[in-house]
Amino acid sequence: MRNEIRCLQPEEIEIASRTRNIFTSVCQALHGFWQNAIQTLLAPDELQVIQKVDRQGNIYWQAYDPVTGKSFSSGSEVDVSMWIEQLYKH
């Protein structure tokens, strides 16, 4: 039996890195999906506010009111708070 040791070529390293990035993205998407599903099942009529991260790594907030069906997204937590206040003033 012969054991061979070889170095990875640059293109093999790139493929491994891209595969890892895709796997990480899929895991994050599934995690977000399950978090939303659980939150919706446990409190279907409660206002939902979720902190998310886009592909560039920017944090943003997403709010959804299941009673009215209205939603709002912003990079500013203050903007989301103001939207919620306006939503409940009426």
PyMOL Python script that loads the backbone (N, CA, C, O; Angstrom):
from pymol import cmd

cmd.read_pdbstr("""\
ATOM      1  N   MET A   1       0.840  -1.172   0.000  1.00  0.00           N
ATOM      2  CA  MET A   1       0.000   0.000   0.000  1.00  0.00           C
ATOM      3  C   MET A   1       0.886   1.235   0.000  1.00  0.00           C
ATOM      4  O   MET A   1       1.821   1.350   0.793  1.00  0.00           O
ATOM      5  N   ARG A   2       0.576   2.152  -0.899  1.00  0.00           N
ATOM      6  CA  ARG A   2       1.352   3.384  -1.008  1.00  0.00           C
ATOM      7  C   ARG A   2       0.547   4.561  -0.493  1.00  0.00           C
ATOM      8  O   ARG A   2      -0.607   4.750  -0.877  1.00  0.00           O
ATOM      9  N   ASN A   3       1.141   5.333   0.355  1.00  0.00           N
ATOM     10  CA  ASN A   3       0.530   6.577   0.807  1.00  0.00           C
ATOM     11  C   ASN A   3       1.150   7.712   0.025  1.00  0.00           C
ATOM     12  O   ASN A   3       2.371   7.831  -0.071  1.00  0.00           O
ATOM     13  N   GLU A   4       0.299   8.537  -0.525  1.00  0.00           N
ATOM     14  CA  GLU A   4       0.813   9.685  -1.260  1.00  0.00           C
ATOM     15  C   GLU A   4       0.390  10.961  -0.556  1.00  0.00           C
ATOM     16  O   GLU A   4      -0.756  11.105  -0.132  1.00  0.00           O
ATOM     17  N   ILE A   5       1.306  11.856  -0.443  1.00  0.00           N
ATOM     18  CA  ILE A   5       1.020  13.177   0.116  1.00  0.00           C
ATOM     19  C   ILE A   5       1.257  14.176  -0.997  1.00  0.00           C
ATOM     20  O   ILE A   5       2.298  14.166  -1.654  1.00  0.00           O
ATOM     21  N   ARG A   6       0.291  15.024  -1.195  1.00  0.00           N
ATOM     22  CA  ARG A   6       0.454  16.046  -2.223  1.00  0.00           C
ATOM     23  C   ARG A   6      -0.132  17.356  -1.730  1.00  0.00           C
ATOM     24  O   ARG A   6      -0.976  17.381  -0.834  1.00  0.00           O
ATOM     25  N   CYS A   7       0.321  18.417  -2.315  1.00  0.00           N
ATOM     26  CA  CYS A   7      -0.182  19.748  -1.973  1.00  0.00           C
ATOM     27  C   CYS A   7      -1.402  20.055  -2.827  1.00  0.00           C
ATOM     28  O   CYS A   7      -1.484  19.658  -3.989  1.00  0.00           O
ATOM     29  N   LEU A   8      -2.349  20.771  -2.226  1.00  0.00           N
ATOM     30  CA  LEU A   8      -3.507  21.206  -2.994  1.00  0.00           C
ATOM     31  C   LEU A   8      -3.103  22.301  -3.963  1.00  0.00           C
ATOM     32  O   LEU A   8      -2.276  23.161  -3.659  1.00  0.00           O
ATOM     33  N   GLN A   9      -3.696  22.245  -5.110  1.00  0.00           N
ATOM     34  CA  GLN A   9      -3.473  23.284  -6.105  1.00  0.00           C
ATOM     35  C   GLN A   9      -4.363  24.480  -5.751  1.00  0.00           C
ATOM     36  O   GLN A   9      -5.392  24.311  -5.097  1.00  0.00           O
ATOM     37  N   PRO A  10      -3.972  25.691  -6.181  1.00  0.00           N
ATOM     38  CA  PRO A  10      -4.763  26.887  -5.844  1.00  0.00           C
ATOM     39  C   PRO A  10      -6.238  26.769  -6.219  1.00  0.00           C
ATOM     40  O   PRO A  10      -7.097  27.219  -5.461  1.00  0.00           O
ATOM     41  N   GLU A  11      -6.549  26.175  -7.370  1.00  0.00           N
ATOM     42  CA  GLU A  11      -7.956  26.059  -7.772  1.00  0.00           C
ATOM     43  C   GLU A  11      -8.724  25.111  -6.848  1.00  0.00           C
ATOM     44  O   GLU A  11      -9.926  25.289  -6.649  1.00  0.00           O
ATOM     45  N   GLU A  12      -8.046  24.106  -6.281  1.00  0.00           N
ATOM     46  CA  GLU A  12      -8.696  23.202  -5.336  1.00  0.00           C
ATOM     47  C   GLU A  12      -8.995  23.917  -4.021  1.00  0.00           C
ATOM     48  O   GLU A  12     -10.020  23.657  -3.390  1.00  0.00           O
ATOM     49  N   ILE A  13      -8.121  24.797  -3.617  1.00  0.00           N
ATOM     50  CA  ILE A  13      -8.332  25.582  -2.396  1.00  0.00           C
ATOM     51  C   ILE A  13      -9.503  26.527  -2.592  1.00  0.00           C
ATOM     52  O   ILE A  13     -10.328  26.688  -1.693  1.00  0.00           O
ATOM     53  N   GLU A  14      -9.587  27.161  -3.773  1.00  0.00           N
ATOM     54  CA  GLU A  14     -10.695  28.072  -4.072  1.00  0.00           C
ATOM     55  C   GLU A  14     -12.028  27.342  -4.022  1.00  0.00           C
ATOM     56  O   GLU A  14     -12.996  27.846  -3.452  1.00  0.00           O
ATOM     57  N   ILE A  15     -12.079  26.159  -4.618  1.00  0.00           N
ATOM     58  CA  ILE A  15     -13.318  25.382  -4.629  1.00  0.00           C
ATOM     59  C   ILE A  15     -13.720  25.015  -3.204  1.00  0.00           C
ATOM     60  O   ILE A  15     -14.894  25.123  -2.850  1.00  0.00           O
ATOM     61  N   ALA A  16     -12.779  24.590  -2.395  1.00  0.00           N
ATOM     62  CA  ALA A  16     -13.071  24.239  -1.001  1.00  0.00           C
ATOM     63  C   ALA A  16     -13.590  25.450  -0.240  1.00  0.00           C
ATOM     64  O   ALA A  16     -14.519  25.333   0.560  1.00  0.00           O
ATOM     65  N   SER A  17     -12.997  26.604  -0.483  1.00  0.00           N
ATOM     66  CA  SER A  17     -13.420  27.828   0.192  1.00  0.00           C
ATOM     67  C   SER A  17     -14.835  28.217  -0.234  1.00  0.00           C
ATOM     68  O   SER A  17     -15.656  28.581   0.608  1.00  0.00           O
ATOM     69  N   ARG A  18     -15.125  28.143  -1.530  1.00  0.00           N
ATOM     70  CA  ARG A  18     -16.466  28.473  -2.020  1.00  0.00           C
ATOM     71  C   ARG A  18     -17.502  27.496  -1.470  1.00  0.00           C
ATOM     72  O   ARG A  18     -18.608  27.893  -1.103  1.00  0.00           O
ATOM     73  N   THR A  19     -17.137  26.224  -1.416  1.00  0.00           N
ATOM     74  CA  THR A  19     -18.048  25.215  -0.872  1.00  0.00           C
ATOM     75  C   THR A  19     -18.353  25.512   0.592  1.00  0.00           C
ATOM     76  O   THR A  19     -19.501  25.399   1.020  1.00  0.00           O
ATOM     77  N   ARG A  20     -17.342  25.888   1.356  1.00  0.00           N
ATOM     78  CA  ARG A  20     -17.528  26.229   2.765  1.00  0.00           C
ATOM     79  C   ARG A  20     -18.434  27.452   2.893  1.00  0.00           C
ATOM     80  O   ARG A  20     -19.305  27.480   3.761  1.00  0.00           O
ATOM     81  N   ASN A  21     -18.241  28.468   2.036  1.00  0.00           N
ATOM     82  CA  ASN A  21     -19.075  29.669   2.084  1.00  0.00           C
ATOM     83  C   ASN A  21     -20.528  29.344   1.755  1.00  0.00           C
ATOM     84  O   ASN A  21     -21.444  29.866   2.390  1.00  0.00           O
ATOM     85  N   ILE A  22     -20.738  28.482   0.763  1.00  0.00           N
ATOM     86  CA  ILE A  22     -22.098  28.087   0.401  1.00  0.00           C
ATOM     87  C   ILE A  22     -22.743  27.328   1.557  1.00  0.00           C
ATOM     88  O   ILE A  22     -23.897  27.581   1.902  1.00  0.00           O
ATOM     89  N   PHE A  23     -22.004  26.401   2.153  1.00  0.00           N
ATOM     90  CA  PHE A  23     -22.515  25.628   3.283  1.00  0.00           C
ATOM     91  C   PHE A  23     -22.898  26.552   4.435  1.00  0.00           C
ATOM     92  O   PHE A  23     -23.956  26.385   5.042  1.00  0.00           O
ATOM     93  N   THR A  24     -22.036  27.528   4.737  1.00  0.00           N
ATOM     94  CA  THR A  24     -22.308  28.483   5.812  1.00  0.00           C
ATOM     95  C   THR A  24     -23.564  29.285   5.504  1.00  0.00           C
ATOM     96  O   THR A  24     -24.396  29.494   6.388  1.00  0.00           O
ATOM     97  N   SER A  25     -23.712  29.737   4.264  1.00  0.00           N
ATOM     98  CA  SER A  25     -24.894  30.509   3.871  1.00  0.00           C
ATOM     99  C   SER A  25     -26.167  29.684   4.004  1.00  0.00           C
ATOM    100  O   SER A  25     -27.187  30.178   4.485  1.00  0.00           O
ATOM    101  N   VAL A  26     -26.107  28.436   3.578  1.00  0.00           N
ATOM    102  CA  VAL A  26     -27.275  27.558   3.682  1.00  0.00           C
ATOM    103  C   VAL A  26     -27.638  27.330   5.148  1.00  0.00           C
ATOM    104  O   VAL A  26     -28.814  27.367   5.510  1.00  0.00           O
ATOM    105  N   CYS A  27     -26.645  27.097   5.982  1.00  0.00           N
ATOM    106  CA  CYS A  27     -26.897  26.898   7.418  1.00  0.00           C
ATOM    107  C   CYS A  27     -27.528  28.136   8.046  1.00  0.00           C
ATOM    108  O   CYS A  27     -28.458  28.021   8.845  1.00  0.00           O
ATOM    109  N   GLN A  28     -27.029  29.321   7.689  1.00  0.00           N
ATOM    110  CA  GLN A  28     -27.589  30.559   8.229  1.00  0.00           C
ATOM    111  C   GLN A  28     -29.027  30.747   7.766  1.00  0.00           C
ATOM    112  O   GLN A  28     -29.881  31.170   8.544  1.00  0.00           O
ATOM    113  N   ALA A  29     -29.298  30.433   6.504  1.00  0.00           N
ATOM    114  CA  ALA A  29     -30.657  30.570   5.979  1.00  0.00           C
ATOM    115  C   ALA A  29     -31.611  29.608   6.683  1.00  0.00           C
ATOM    116  O   ALA A  29     -32.724  29.989   7.046  1.00  0.00           O
ATOM    117  N   LEU A  30     -31.182  28.372   6.876  1.00  0.00           N
ATOM    118  CA  LEU A  30     -32.021  27.397   7.577  1.00  0.00           C
ATOM    119  C   LEU A  30     -32.262  27.803   9.026  1.00  0.00           C
ATOM    120  O   LEU A  30     -33.368  27.655   9.548  1.00  0.00           O
ATOM    121  N   HIS A  31     -31.217  28.315   9.669  1.00  0.00           N
ATOM    122  CA  HIS A  31     -31.364  28.779  11.051  1.00  0.00           C
ATOM    123  C   HIS A  31     -32.400  29.901  11.120  1.00  0.00           C
ATOM    124  O   HIS A  31     -33.276  29.892  11.985  1.00  0.00           O
ATOM    125  N   GLY A  32     -32.296  30.864  10.207  1.00  0.00           N
ATOM    126  CA  GLY A  32     -33.256  31.964  10.173  1.00  0.00           C
ATOM    127  C   GLY A  32     -34.671  31.479   9.908  1.00  0.00           C
ATOM    128  O   GLY A  32     -35.623  31.955  10.527  1.00  0.00           O
ATOM    129  N   PHE A  33     -34.810  30.532   8.989  1.00  0.00           N
ATOM    130  CA  PHE A  33     -36.121  29.974   8.679  1.00  0.00           C
ATOM    131  C   PHE A  33     -36.743  29.331   9.912  1.00  0.00           C
ATOM    132  O   PHE A  33     -37.906  29.582  10.225  1.00  0.00           O
ATOM    133  N   TRP A  34     -35.970  28.499  10.617  1.00  0.00           N
ATOM    134  CA  TRP A  34     -36.495  27.816  11.795  1.00  0.00           C
ATOM    135  C   TRP A  34     -36.809  28.790  12.919  1.00  0.00           C
ATOM    136  O   TRP A  34     -37.800  28.617  13.628  1.00  0.00           O
ATOM    137  N   GLN A  35     -35.980  29.809  13.089  1.00  0.00           N
ATOM    138  CA  GLN A  35     -36.249  30.820  14.123  1.00  0.00           C
ATOM    139  C   GLN A  35     -37.579  31.510  13.834  1.00  0.00           C
ATOM    140  O   GLN A  35     -38.397  31.690  14.736  1.00  0.00           O
ATOM    141  N   ASN A  36     -37.796  31.897  12.571  1.00  0.00           N
ATOM    142  CA  ASN A  36     -39.046  32.558  12.194  1.00  0.00           C
ATOM    143  C   ASN A  36     -40.237  31.624  12.358  1.00  0.00           C
ATOM    144  O   ASN A  36     -41.292  32.041  12.835  1.00  0.00           O
ATOM    145  N   ALA A  37     -40.073  30.363  11.967  1.00  0.00           N
ATOM    146  CA  ALA A  37     -41.166  29.397  12.079  1.00  0.00           C
ATOM    147  C   ALA A  37     -41.558  29.180  13.537  1.00  0.00           C
ATOM    148  O   ALA A  37     -42.743  29.162  13.869  1.00  0.00           O
ATOM    149  N   ILE A  38     -40.581  29.018  14.389  1.00  0.00           N
ATOM    150  CA  ILE A  38     -40.853  28.806  15.816  1.00  0.00           C
ATOM    151  C   ILE A  38     -41.519  30.035  16.419  1.00  0.00           C
ATOM    152  O   ILE A  38     -42.484  29.919  17.174  1.00  0.00           O
ATOM    153  N   GLN A  39     -41.002  31.208  16.082  1.00  0.00           N
ATOM    154  CA  GLN A  39     -41.572  32.441  16.624  1.00  0.00           C
ATOM    155  C   GLN A  39     -43.022  32.602  16.171  1.00  0.00           C
ATOM    156  O   GLN A  39     -43.876  33.009  16.959  1.00  0.00           O
ATOM    157  N   THR A  40     -43.301  32.290  14.922  1.00  0.00           N
ATOM    158  CA  THR A  40     -44.650  32.414  14.388  1.00  0.00           C
ATOM    159  C   THR A  40     -45.598  31.416  15.045  1.00  0.00           C
ATOM    160  O   THR A  40     -46.744  31.754  15.343  1.00  0.00           O
ATOM    161  N   LEU A  41     -45.136  30.206  15.272  1.00  0.00           N
ATOM    162  CA  LEU A  41     -45.985  29.187  15.893  1.00  0.00           C
ATOM    163  C   LEU A  41     -46.275  29.480  17.359  1.00  0.00           C
ATOM    164  O   LEU A  41     -47.381  29.220  17.833  1.00  0.00           O
ATOM    165  N   LEU A  42     -45.304  30.014  18.075  1.00  0.00           N
ATOM    166  CA  LEU A  42     -45.475  30.263  19.503  1.00  0.00           C
ATOM    167  C   LEU A  42     -46.322  31.493  19.795  1.00  0.00           C
ATOM    168  O   LEU A  42     -47.047  31.526  20.789  1.00  0.00           O
ATOM    169  N   ALA A  43     -46.236  32.491  18.949  1.00  0.00           N
ATOM    170  CA  ALA A  43     -46.984  33.732  19.175  1.00  0.00           C
ATOM    171  C   ALA A  43     -47.445  34.288  17.828  1.00  0.00           C
ATOM    172  O   ALA A  43     -46.869  35.258  17.334  1.00  0.00           O
ATOM    173  N   PRO A  44     -48.473  33.688  17.230  1.00  0.00           N
ATOM    174  CA  PRO A  44     -48.855  34.060  15.869  1.00  0.00           C
ATOM    175  C   PRO A  44     -49.350  35.495  15.698  1.00  0.00           C
ATOM    176  O   PRO A  44     -49.262  36.035  14.595  1.00  0.00           O
ATOM    177  N   ASP A  45     -49.869  36.132  16.755  1.00  0.00           N
ATOM    178  CA  ASP A  45     -50.395  37.486  16.621  1.00  0.00           C
ATOM    179  C   ASP A  45     -49.468  38.564  17.165  1.00  0.00           C
ATOM    180  O   ASP A  45     -49.805  39.746  17.107  1.00  0.00           O
ATOM    181  N   GLU A  46     -48.317  38.185  17.688  1.00  0.00           N
ATOM    182  CA  GLU A  46     -47.395  39.173  18.260  1.00  0.00           C
ATOM    183  C   GLU A  46     -46.546  39.834  17.185  1.00  0.00           C
ATOM    184  O   GLU A  46     -46.190  39.218  16.180  1.00  0.00           O
ATOM    185  N   LEU A  47     -46.232  41.094  17.419  1.00  0.00           N
ATOM    186  CA  LEU A  47     -45.318  41.824  16.551  1.00  0.00           C
ATOM    187  C   LEU A  47     -43.978  41.101  16.542  1.00  0.00           C
ATOM    188  O   LEU A  47     -43.480  40.695  17.592  1.00  0.00           O
ATOM    189  N   GLN A  48     -43.397  40.942  15.366  1.00  0.00           N
ATOM    190  CA  GLN A  48     -42.125  40.233  15.241  1.00  0.00           C
ATOM    191  C   GLN A  48     -41.049  41.203  14.765  1.00  0.00           C
ATOM    192  O   GLN A  48     -41.219  41.871  13.745  1.00  0.00           O
ATOM    193  N   VAL A  49     -39.956  41.278  15.494  1.00  0.00           N
ATOM    194  CA  VAL A  49     -38.809  42.102  15.108  1.00  0.00           C
ATOM    195  C   VAL A  49     -37.587  41.195  15.099  1.00  0.00           C
ATOM    196  O   VAL A  49     -37.259  40.555  16.098  1.00  0.00           O
ATOM    197  N   ILE A  50     -36.921  41.154  13.950  1.00  0.00           N
ATOM    198  CA  ILE A  50     -35.787  40.248  13.776  1.00  0.00           C
ATOM    199  C   ILE A  50     -34.581  41.036  13.285  1.00  0.00           C
ATOM    200  O   ILE A  50     -34.691  41.867  12.383  1.00  0.00           O
ATOM    201  N   GLN A  51     -33.438  40.766  13.885  1.00  0.00           N
ATOM    202  CA  GLN A  51     -32.185  41.357  13.416  1.00  0.00           C
ATOM    203  C   GLN A  51     -31.587  40.397  12.400  1.00  0.00           C
ATOM    204  O   GLN A  51     -31.461  39.201  12.664  1.00  0.00           O
ATOM    205  N   LYS A  52     -31.219  40.925  11.233  1.00  0.00           N
ATOM    206  CA  LYS A  52     -30.665  40.089  10.169  1.00  0.00           C
ATOM    207  C   LYS A  52     -29.340  40.667   9.689  1.00  0.00           C
ATOM    208  O   LYS A  52     -28.980  41.796  10.021  1.00  0.00           O
ATOM    209  N   VAL A  53     -28.622  39.871   8.903  1.00  0.00           N
ATOM    210  CA  VAL A  53     -27.356  40.294   8.311  1.00  0.00           C
ATOM    211  C   VAL A  53     -27.433  40.003   6.820  1.00  0.00           C
ATOM    212  O   VAL A  53     -27.748  38.884   6.416  1.00  0.00           O
ATOM    213  N   ASP A  54     -27.143  41.024   5.992  1.00  0.00           N
ATOM    214  CA  ASP A  54     -27.182  40.806   4.548  1.00  0.00           C
ATOM    215  C   ASP A  54     -25.881  40.177   4.052  1.00  0.00           C
ATOM    216  O   ASP A  54     -24.983  39.889   4.844  1.00  0.00           O
ATOM    217  N   ARG A  55     -25.787  39.969   2.752  1.00  0.00           N
ATOM    218  CA  ARG A  55     -24.620  39.294   2.172  1.00  0.00           C
ATOM    219  C   ARG A  55     -23.319  40.054   2.368  1.00  0.00           C
ATOM    220  O   ARG A  55     -22.242  39.458   2.386  1.00  0.00           O
ATOM    221  N   GLN A  56     -23.417  41.367   2.516  1.00  0.00           N
ATOM    222  CA  GLN A  56     -22.219  42.180   2.721  1.00  0.00           C
ATOM    223  C   GLN A  56     -21.833  42.277   4.193  1.00  0.00           C
ATOM    224  O   GLN A  56     -20.834  42.909   4.536  1.00  0.00           O
ATOM    225  N   GLY A  57     -22.619  41.655   5.058  1.00  0.00           N
ATOM    226  CA  GLY A  57     -22.324  41.674   6.484  1.00  0.00           C
ATOM    227  C   GLY A  57     -22.964  42.835   7.227  1.00  0.00           C
ATOM    228  O   GLY A  57     -22.676  43.049   8.405  1.00  0.00           O
ATOM    229  N   ASN A  58     -23.835  43.591   6.549  1.00  0.00           N
ATOM    230  CA  ASN A  58     -24.517  44.716   7.186  1.00  0.00           C
ATOM    231  C   ASN A  58     -25.700  44.215   8.008  1.00  0.00           C
ATOM    232  O   ASN A  58     -26.463  43.355   7.567  1.00  0.00           O
ATOM    233  N   ILE A  59     -25.836  44.763   9.199  1.00  0.00           N
ATOM    234  CA  ILE A  59     -26.945  44.397  10.078  1.00  0.00           C
ATOM    235  C   ILE A  59     -28.142  45.276   9.746  1.00  0.00           C
ATOM    236  O   ILE A  59     -28.007  46.485   9.555  1.00  0.00           O
ATOM    237  N   TYR A  60     -29.319  44.650   9.679  1.00  0.00           N
ATOM    238  CA  TYR A  60     -30.546  45.414   9.495  1.00  0.00           C
ATOM    239  C   TYR A  60     -31.661  44.758  10.303  1.00  0.00           C
ATOM    240  O   TYR A  60     -31.535  43.625  10.766  1.00  0.00           O
ATOM    241  N   TRP A  61     -32.744  45.495  10.457  1.00  0.00           N
ATOM    242  CA  TRP A  61     -33.870  45.041  11.265  1.00  0.00           C
ATOM    243  C   TRP A  61     -35.085  44.858  10.378  1.00  0.00           C
ATOM    244  O   TRP A  61     -35.307  45.630   9.445  1.00  0.00           O
ATOM    245  N   GLN A  62     -35.871  43.833  10.673  1.00  0.00           N
ATOM    246  CA  GLN A  62     -37.099  43.584   9.941  1.00  0.00           C
ATOM    247  C   GLN A  62     -38.220  43.415  10.962  1.00  0.00           C
ATOM    248  O   GLN A  62     -38.116  42.608  11.886  1.00  0.00           O
ATOM    249  N   ALA A  63     -39.289  44.184  10.783  1.00  0.00           N
ATOM    250  CA  ALA A  63     -40.435  44.102  11.688  1.00  0.00           C
ATOM    251  C   ALA A  63     -41.660  43.677  10.887  1.00  0.00           C
ATOM    252  O   ALA A  63     -41.819  44.057   9.727  1.00  0.00           O
ATOM    253  N   TYR A  64     -42.522  42.888  11.518  1.00  0.00           N
ATOM    254  CA  TYR A  64     -43.736  42.414  10.859  1.00  0.00           C
ATOM    255  C   TYR A  64     -44.861  42.344  11.883  1.00  0.00           C
ATOM    256  O   TYR A  64     -44.704  41.788  12.970  1.00  0.00           O
ATOM    257  N   ASP A  65     -45.998  42.923  11.508  1.00  0.00           N
ATOM    258  CA  ASP A  65     -47.182  42.862  12.356  1.00  0.00           C
ATOM    259  C   ASP A  65     -48.185  41.916  11.701  1.00  0.00           C
ATOM    260  O   ASP A  65     -48.819  42.288  10.713  1.00  0.00           O
ATOM    261  N   PRO A  66     -48.342  40.705  12.227  1.00  0.00           N
ATOM    262  CA  PRO A  66     -49.244  39.735  11.604  1.00  0.00           C
ATOM    263  C   PRO A  66     -50.717  40.138  11.670  1.00  0.00           C
ATOM    264  O   PRO A  66     -51.522  39.661  10.870  1.00  0.00           O
ATOM    265  N   VAL A  67     -51.071  41.000  12.603  1.00  0.00           N
ATOM    266  CA  VAL A  67     -52.467  41.433  12.722  1.00  0.00           C
ATOM    267  C   VAL A  67     -52.856  42.312  11.536  1.00  0.00           C
ATOM    268  O   VAL A  67     -53.928  42.138  10.956  1.00  0.00           O
ATOM    269  N   THR A  68     -51.978  43.264  11.174  1.00  0.00           N
ATOM    270  CA  THR A  68     -52.271  44.174  10.061  1.00  0.00           C
ATOM    271  C   THR A  68     -51.668  43.696   8.744  1.00  0.00           C
ATOM    272  O   THR A  68     -52.089  44.137   7.674  1.00  0.00           O
ATOM    273  N   GLY A  69     -50.687  42.800   8.812  1.00  0.00           N
ATOM    274  CA  GLY A  69     -50.001  42.337   7.604  1.00  0.00           C
ATOM    275  C   GLY A  69     -48.933  43.294   7.113  1.00  0.00           C
ATOM    276  O   GLY A  69     -48.355  43.090   6.046  1.00  0.00           O
ATOM    277  N   LYS A  70     -48.666  44.343   7.890  1.00  0.00           N
ATOM    278  CA  LYS A  70     -47.668  45.338   7.490  1.00  0.00           C
ATOM    279  C   LYS A  70     -46.277  44.915   7.947  1.00  0.00           C
ATOM    280  O   LYS A  70     -46.112  44.250   8.969  1.00  0.00           O
ATOM    281  N   SER A  71     -45.270  45.326   7.151  1.00  0.00           N
ATOM    282  CA  SER A  71     -43.886  45.030   7.519  1.00  0.00           C
ATOM    283  C   SER A  71     -43.005  46.226   7.198  1.00  0.00           C
ATOM    284  O   SER A  71     -43.382  47.105   6.424  1.00  0.00           O
ATOM    285  N   PHE A  72     -41.819  46.244   7.808  1.00  0.00           N
ATOM    286  CA  PHE A  72     -40.883  47.353   7.636  1.00  0.00           C
ATOM    287  C   PHE A  72     -39.473  46.832   7.860  1.00  0.00           C
ATOM    288  O   PHE A  72     -39.237  46.034   8.767  1.00  0.00           O
ATOM    289  N   SER A  73     -38.535  47.285   7.032  1.00  0.00           N
ATOM    290  CA  SER A  73     -37.122  46.920   7.185  1.00  0.00           C
ATOM    291  C   SER A  73     -36.278  48.174   7.177  1.00  0.00           C
ATOM    292  O   SER A  73     -36.562  49.119   6.442  1.00  0.00           O
ATOM    293  N   SER A  74     -35.229  48.183   8.003  1.00  0.00           N
ATOM    294  CA  SER A  74     -34.327  49.330   8.058  1.00  0.00           C
ATOM    295  C   SER A  74     -33.007  48.907   8.689  1.00  0.00           C
ATOM    296  O   SER A  74     -32.941  47.954   9.465  1.00  0.00           O
ATOM    297  N   GLY A  75     -31.972  49.635   8.340  1.00  0.00           N
ATOM    298  CA  GLY A  75     -30.672  49.430   8.958  1.00  0.00           C
ATOM    299  C   GLY A  75     -30.588  50.105  10.309  1.00  0.00           C
ATOM    300  O   GLY A  75     -29.601  49.951  11.028  1.00  0.00           O
ATOM    301  N   SER A  76     -31.627  50.858  10.656  1.00  0.00           N
ATOM    302  CA  SER A  76     -31.634  51.613  11.905  1.00  0.00           C
ATOM    303  C   SER A  76     -32.672  51.051  12.873  1.00  0.00           C
ATOM    304  O   SER A  76     -33.854  50.937  12.548  1.00  0.00           O
ATOM    305  N   GLU A  77     -32.209  50.709  14.050  1.00  0.00           N
ATOM    306  CA  GLU A  77     -33.115  50.226  15.093  1.00  0.00           C
ATOM    307  C   GLU A  77     -34.098  51.328  15.495  1.00  0.00           C
ATOM    308  O   GLU A  77     -35.253  51.051  15.820  1.00  0.00           O
ATOM    309  N   VAL A  78     -33.634  52.566  15.469  1.00  0.00           N
ATOM    310  CA  VAL A  78     -34.484  53.711  15.814  1.00  0.00           C
ATOM    311  C   VAL A  78     -35.626  53.842  14.809  1.00  0.00           C
ATOM    312  O   VAL A  78     -36.768  54.089  15.196  1.00  0.00           O
ATOM    313  N   ASP A  79     -35.322  53.676  13.509  1.00  0.00           N
ATOM    314  CA  ASP A  79     -36.372  53.754  12.484  1.00  0.00           C
ATOM    315  C   ASP A  79     -37.440  52.685  12.697  1.00  0.00           C
ATOM    316  O   ASP A  79     -38.632  52.950  12.537  1.00  0.00           O
ATOM    317  N   VAL A  80     -37.013  51.487  13.054  1.00  0.00           N
ATOM    318  CA  VAL A  80     -37.968  50.404  13.296  1.00  0.00           C
ATOM    319  C   VAL A  80     -38.822  50.733  14.518  1.00  0.00           C
ATOM    320  O   VAL A  80     -40.030  50.494  14.510  1.00  0.00           O
ATOM    321  N   SER A  81     -38.213  51.276  15.562  1.00  0.00           N
ATOM    322  CA  SER A  81     -38.971  51.676  16.759  1.00  0.00           C
ATOM    323  C   SER A  81     -40.005  52.740  16.423  1.00  0.00           C
ATOM    324  O   SER A  81     -41.137  52.685  16.903  1.00  0.00           O
ATOM    325  N   MET A  82     -39.617  53.708  15.599  1.00  0.00           N
ATOM    326  CA  MET A  82     -40.555  54.762  15.193  1.00  0.00           C
ATOM    327  C   MET A  82     -41.709  54.176  14.377  1.00  0.00           C
ATOM    328  O   MET A  82     -42.858  54.587  14.541  1.00  0.00           O
ATOM    329  N   TRP A  83     -41.404  53.214  13.495  1.00  0.00           N
ATOM    330  CA  TRP A  83     -42.446  52.574  12.697  1.00  0.00           C
ATOM    331  C   TRP A  83     -43.443  51.861  13.606  1.00  0.00           C
ATOM    332  O   TRP A  83     -44.653  51.932  13.391  1.00  0.00           O
ATOM    333  N   ILE A  84     -42.926  51.177  14.616  1.00  0.00           N
ATOM    334  CA  ILE A  84     -43.792  50.459  15.557  1.00  0.00           C
ATOM    335  C   ILE A  84     -44.687  51.444  16.310  1.00  0.00           C
ATOM    336  O   ILE A  84     -45.882  51.198  16.477  1.00  0.00           O
ATOM    337  N   GLU A  85     -44.109  52.553  16.762  1.00  0.00           N
ATOM    338  CA  GLU A  85     -44.902  53.565  17.469  1.00  0.00           C
ATOM    339  C   GLU A  85     -46.010  54.103  16.575  1.00  0.00           C
ATOM    340  O   GLU A  85     -47.147  54.247  17.023  1.00  0.00           O
ATOM    341  N   GLN A  86     -45.696  54.404  15.317  1.00  0.00           N
ATOM    342  CA  GLN A  86     -46.700  54.911  14.379  1.00  0.00           C
ATOM    343  C   GLN A  86     -47.783  53.861  14.116  1.00  0.00           C
ATOM    344  O   GLN A  86     -48.960  54.195  13.975  1.00  0.00           O
ATOM    345  N   LEU A  87     -47.381  52.614  14.052  1.00  0.00           N
ATOM    346  CA  LEU A  87     -48.311  51.522  13.786  1.00  0.00           C
ATOM    347  C   LEU A  87     -49.374  51.435  14.874  1.00  0.00           C
ATOM    348  O   LEU A  87     -50.544  51.188  14.584  1.00  0.00           O
ATOM    349  N   TYR A  88     -48.969  51.638  16.126  1.00  0.00           N
ATOM    350  CA  TYR A  88     -49.896  51.482  17.240  1.00  0.00           C
ATOM    351  C   TYR A  88     -50.571  52.779  17.664  1.00  0.00           C
ATOM    352  O   TYR A  88     -51.406  52.762  18.569  1.00  0.00           O
ATOM    353  N   LYS A  89     -50.233  53.901  17.039  1.00  0.00           N
ATOM    354  CA  LYS A  89     -50.923  55.161  17.340  1.00  0.00           C
ATOM    355  C   LYS A  89     -52.310  55.191  16.714  1.00  0.00           C
ATOM    356  O   LYS A  89     -53.197  55.900  17.191  1.00  0.00           O
ATOM    357  N   HIS A  90     -52.492  54.433  15.663  1.00  0.00           N
ATOM    358  CA  HIS A  90     -53.771  54.480  14.931  1.00  0.00           C
ATOM    359  C   HIS A  90     -54.722  53.434  15.382  1.00  0.00           C
ATOM    360  O   HIS A  90     -55.835  53.346  14.863  1.00  0.00           O
TER     361      HIS A  90
END
""", "prot")
cmd.dss("prot")
cmd.show_as("cartoon", "prot")
cmd.util.cbc("prot")
cmd.orient("prot")
